[in-house]
Amino acid sequence: PDTTAVAKLLVKIVEKEQPAFVLMGKQATDDDSNEVGQMLAQHLGWAQATFISKLTLAGDKATAVREVDGGLETIEVPLPAIITND
């Protein structure tokens, strides 16, 4: 499927449901593109945390631990946010 079309469809669902965050996988099994979560964040104007391995929610913030080339990185993003797991 077209990743742009999927992201645009998800925008409509998110706008209707108004979640504090959207948790997604990092990539599709068919094309391995890792695009939909990032496109969704862009279309919504939301923060994003990608490739996370640990998530903590507190108030209006999410703290995520993600794997990077040099080890682990901890980032904090405001909610609402798009979060993709690793």
Backbone hydrogen bonds, N-H to C=O, Kabsch-Sander energy under -0.5 kcal/mol:
donor,donor_aa,acceptor,acceptor_aa,energy
6,V,2,D,-2.1
7,A,3,T,-2.4
8,K,4,T,-2.4
9,L,5,A,-2.1
10,L,6,V,-2.5
11,V,7,A,-1.9
12,K,8,K,-1.3
13,I,9,L,-1.5
14,V,10,L,-2.8
15,E,11,V,-2.8
16,K,12,K,-1.7
17,E,13,I,-2.8
18,Q,14,V,-2.9
22,V,81,A,-2.0
24,M,22,V,-0.5
24,M,83,I,-3.0
32,D,28,A,-1.4
39,M,35,E,-2.7
40,L,36,V,-2.8
41,A,37,G,-2.1
42,Q,38,Q,-1.9
43,H,39,M,-2.8
44,L,40,L,-2.1
45,G,41,A,-1.6
46,W,41,A,-1.9
47,A,80,P,-1.1
49,A,82,I,-2.2
52,I,84,T,-2.6
53,S,65,V,-3.5
54,K,65,V,-1.3
56,T,63,T,-2.6
58,A,61,K,-2.4
61,K,58,A,-1.6
62,A,77,V,-2.8
63,T,56,T,-3.1
64,A,62,A,-0.5
64,A,75,I,-3.0
65,V,54,K,-2.4
66,R,64,A,-0.5
66,R,73,E,-3.1
67,E,51,F,-1.1
68,V,71,G,-2.8
71,G,68,V,-2.1
73,E,66,R,-2.8
75,I,64,A,-2.9
75,I,73,E,-0.5
77,V,62,A,-2.7
79,L,60,D,-2.6
81,A,20,A,-1.0
82,I,47,A,-2.5
83,I,22,V,-3.2
84,T,49,A,-2.6
85,N,24,M,-2.6
86,D,52,I,-2.3
